[in-house]
Amino acid sequence: MKKPDSITMENNVSKFIKYALVFAVLSLPGLGWAQGKIAVVNLQEAMLQTDQAQKRLNAVREAGDYKADKAEYDRLKEEFDALVRKLQKDMAVMSQDQQIAARQKLASKQDDLEHVTGKLQKAEQAAGQALLQEMSPRVQEVLRELIATEGIGLLLQRSSVIHADAGYSITAKVTDKLNQAPVE
């Protein structure tokens, strides 16, 4: 008769261990959330989307040098596109020498276009970098505030994350808070 009691006891212990494991597994995610939620942010995007950044970039784009470079870019782009169309249209009837000359002219125009594009990008990047440095202290304040109010336990830079659903991103919230903060 002792055998059935020991089997019952083993079954009870086995059930207890199973229930304890289930409870532990189910409570672990809750413990993780108690530590705070996880969020991602793209700080550069958040800063560059602010009203202040857009005004600064527009001011750069309205400057005389930038406008002249932009006009040159537009002219070169149109010439490049026209050369491509002409080369595609006339390729079948061109001699080998004519094709080589047309390709060299196209390559030269592309080099000019890339040079002007580089100048435009450099002007925008310089303004963007200055703005990022200027806004950095305000961004840190906004991040501290959002971390506290949102209960964020882990904040990751978007570029360091392989995948995150849009619901994890606080980039738009950072931009909104920066737009609300007074400009110094």
PyMOL commands that set and color helices and strands:
alter all, ss='L'
color gray80, all
select helices_A, chain A and resi 2-35+43-48+51-62+64-93+96-150+158-160+166-168+171-180
alter helices_A, ss='H'
color red, helices_A
select strands_A, chain A and resi 37-41+152-157
alter strands_A, ss='S'
color yellow, strands_A
deselect
rebuild
show_as cartoon
